[in-house]
Amino acid sequence: MKHMRITVIALIAIALLLITAGCTQPAGTSGTNTAAPIKELRIGYQPSTHQMAHTTAMDKGWWQQDLAPLGVQKVSDKVFPSGPPEMQAMMAGELDVAYVGAAPVLTALATGLDAKIIAGVNTQGSDLVVRNDLDYKSPQSLTGLTIATFPVGSIQDTVLRNWLQKNNLTPDKDVFIRGMSPGDAVTAITAGKVDAVFLPTPSPSTVVNQGKGKVAVQSKEMYPNHTCCVLVVSGKLIREHPEIVRQIIKTNDKAVAWNMANLDEAAAIYSTKTGSKLADVTASLKEWDGSWASDPNIIVDSVVDYANIQYKLGFIKKPLTKSDIFDLTFYTKN
């Protein structure tokens, strides 16, 4: 009987140790994810051909199809005129994923956004379009003129201001910059309210096709091989649902590959979803200097450089490092 009591006590002690070990196990080491499932994934995007991977994946039902096995019951999206308001929505907790220019992400991260860039979306792809009657020969030709572009903190605003400064022109003194949505900027130049616009595709083609302007400089001349749009996900999604983050990258890559093999159909899908004229979309894809690229490793230097530019311009109050901006652990080359 004494032996039996010792055995029972020992078994109880072992059980208590196992229970305690289970309770104190580090997060993420168990085989199951205890985080609440993501029933709806909310994606932000902008009406630019830079982000055609999203419009294709949405139209084809790939977001829903690919994420359903991971518990996502609904995928919704919301369009934004530019990056700054999109990042404001993400900071307010209204978005889980964003297709957005890298520069607005930096501004948001510097003011507390809990998110990371996990992949690239595109490089270059914006044009400076001037009125037909302007004789553009060099950046100095812009002295005294007004240029409409995306709001302060956007990729276009950052690239434009940096380019002007490198050419000894002071923004808002030598050249006047007005922040607008792409639609308002196109309307402004066609109505003669501004002298030029610096916008992402397909807006430059819209102005040119209306006979209201001509391309003076492509963004590759302002900042060669510069990063434009990136794929951003919330910190909560990264920490609690890494399997969804990995699938987001895979679905984006699938859509990019399909777009490149079916450019005319991809243009038609984009045109229908955004209300852009198909002729403008098709022309922009033939004329743009951009490319779609997912690998975040090749854009790190460019994006960190943006952070330094924004710090020097006074748009952010502290420098940002690579680790502040990126989570490179999810991307793997196929």
N, C-alpha and C positions, 0 to 999 in steps of 0.2 A: 504493500500500500504506500509506503514511504517513497519507493521508486516511482510509483504511478504519479504521486503528487508532484515530484520533481519534474517528471516528464511533462505534465500538464502546465506547470509554471513556465517551463522552458519554451513550450509551444506558444503560450500566451505572450511571452517576452519577444519571441521571433516575430509574431504577428504584429505586435505594437511597433517593432522596428521597421517592418515593411510598410505599415501605414504611415509612419513618420517620414520615411524615405520618399514615399509617394507624394506626401503633402509638400515636401521641401524640394522636390525635383525642379531644376531650373526650367524656366519657360522655354518652350520650343524643342525640348529634348524628348518629349513623349511622341508616340507614333500617331496621335490624333490631334487635330486642330480644334481647340476648345473655343475659338473666337466665334462670335455670332456670324451666321452665313450672310453673304452679300446677296440680297434678293434682287436689288436693282442697281445697275452700274450706270452712272451718269457721266457722259462724255461731252466736253466742250470743244468747239472748233470754230474756224473762221471761213468766210467765203473766199478762199484763195485756192488756186490749183496746187499750191504747195502741199495742201492737206487732202489731196484727192484719195489717198489710201482710206481715209475715214469714210468719205462719201460712198466709195465703192463697197467697203465692208458692210456699211449700214444697208445699202440698197440690196446687196446680195444675201443679207441675213446672216452673214458670217459671224458678226459679234455675238448674236443670240445663239447660233448653232454651236460655236466653239466654246462659249462660256457656260452653256446650260449644264454640261456634265460636272461643272464645278459649283453648282448650286445657284447660279445667276438665273433668275426667272424673267428678268426684263432688262433691256438695254435701251436707254433713252439718250437723246443728244440735244444740245442747245447751241445755236449759232450766236457768235459775238462779232461786232464790227471790227474789233482789234484786240490786241493782247492785254492791255491794261485792265479793261472792264472784265475780261475773262478771268484774270488772276484775282480780281476783287471778288468775283463769284466763288472762286476756289477757296479763298481765304475765309469766306463766309460759310464754308462747308457745303456748298451747293453742287460741287463737282468732285468726282473721284479721279477722273482722267482728263487731261487737256492736251490737245494739239495746239501749240502756241509758239510764238517767237521766243527765242532764248532770253532776250533782254527783259521782257516783262516778268519772266520767272525770277530773274536776279533781283529786281526791285521788290518783288513779293517775298522772296526768301530773306532779304535783308530786313524786312519788317515783320518777320515771324511766321511766314507760311510753312506749314509742316508738309513738305513734299520733296521729291527729287526728280531730276531728269534721269530716265532709264534708257532712252534710245534717241537717236536722231530721227528727223523726218525729211528735211531737205537742206540743201546749200544754195546760196545765191538766189536769183529769181526775182529781183526787183529792178525797175527802170526809172530813170529820171526823164520825164517827158516835158518838153517845153512847147510853148505856143508856136504855131507855124511861122509867125512873122519875126520870131527872135533868131538872131544869127549867133548860134552857140559855137564858140571856138575853144574855150577853156573854162575852168571853174570861175575865173575872173569875169566871164561874160554874165554871171549871175548877180553881180554887184547891184544892189538897190532893188532886186526883184523879190517877189513873194512866192514861196514854195509851200504847197500843201502836202502833208504826209501824215502818217499815223501819229497819235498823241505821244507826248513826252514819255520816255521809258520804253517805247517800242523798239523793235529791231530797226525799222526804217528810220526813225528819229535818231537813234544812236549812231547808225552808220552814216547818215547824212551829216550830222553835226561833226563827227570825227573827221570825215572827208573834207568838209569846209575848213576846219581848223588846220588840217595838214596842208591846205592850199592857201594859208594865210588869210582866210576870211572868217570873221567873227559872226557866229550865228546870232540872229536877232539884232545885229548892228549893221553888218555889211549885207547880209542876206536875211530876209525875214521868213520865219518858219511858222506855219499855222497847223496845229494838230486837228485832224478830221478823220471821220470814217471814210472808207474807200468810196462809198457812194456819194458822200458829200464832196469829196475832193474831185471826183470826176465831174460832178455838176458844176463845181466852182471854176474849173479850167474851161469847160465847154461854154460857160456863161461869161468868160473873160474876167472873173473875179480874182483869179490868181494867175501868175505867169508860168508856173510849172507845177508838176506833181511828182512825188517820188513814192511809188506804190508797188506792191507785189502783183504778180500775174494773177488773174487776167486783166486787171484794170488798165495797165498801159495800152493793151490792144484795143480796149473799149474806146479810149480817147483817140487813138490813131485811126481806128476804123470809122469814127465819126468825123474824121477830117479836121479835128480840133487841136492836134498836136503831133509832135515827132519825137522819137527817142533820141536823146542827146547822149546819155551815158547809161551803161548797164552796171548793175551793182558789182559785177566782177572787177570792173575798173576802179571802183571805189575801195573795195576791200576784197582782194582775190581769195577765192575759196572760203568765203565767210559762211559761218553757220547761220541758218535762218530759223526754221521751225524745229521744234523738239517735241518729244513725247514725255509728259510729266504725269506722275501718279502720286496720290496722297501718301503721307507717311503711314497712316492707318492701314492702307491697302498693302503696303510693303511689309509691315510688321505682322499683320494678322492673316493675310492671304497671298503669300508669295506665289502660289500656284496660279492665281488669277493674273498676277503681274507678268509671269512668264508667258502665259497664253496671249495676253494683250500684244506682246512683242511679236509672237508667231503669227497672229491674225493680221497685224499691220504688215508684216513682211509678205504674207500671202497676197494681200491686196496690192502692194507695190509691184510684185512680180506679175500679177494679172493685168494691172494697168499698163505696164510697159509692153506686154504682149497684145493688148487690146485697146490701144490708145484712143481710137475713134469712139468705141463704145463707152470707155471710161469718161471721155469728154461729154458724151451725151448724158450719162448718169449725173455727172457734176452739174451740167447745165440745168437739168430738170430739178435737181434738189435745191440749187441756189437761185434759180431764176435768171442766171446769166445767159446772154445770147450765145448760142452754140458756135456761131462764126467767130466770136471774140475768144471763146475758150480754145477752139481749134487753132486759131492763129497764135495765141499766146504760147501754146505747147510747142509750136514750131519755132517760135522766135526767142523764147526765154533762154537765159544763160544758166539756168538752175539744173539741179538733179536731185533725185530722191535717194536718200542714203540713211540706213538705220544704225550702223555701228557707232555707238556713242564715244568709243575710244578715239576716233579720228577728229572729233569736234571739241575735245577737252580744252586744248590750247586756245582755240578761237573763243570759246565761251568764257573762259577765265580772263581772256583779254577784254571781252565785253565788260566783265565785272570791274576791271581796272579802269576802263574808259568811263563807265558810269560813276565810279568813285571820284575820278578827276573832274567830271562834269558836275558833281555834287548831287547826283540823282539818288545815290545810296550813301549812307553815313559810315559804313565800314567796309573794308575789302572782304571779298568772299574767296574761299579756297575751293579746290577741287572737291574735297570731301563735303563741303557745305552744299555743293550744287548737285553732285552726281551720286547715283548708286549704280556702279558698273557691274554688279554681280549677276544681274539677270540676263544680260545680253550674251548670247553665244552664236558664233557663226555657224550657219547651216552647212 
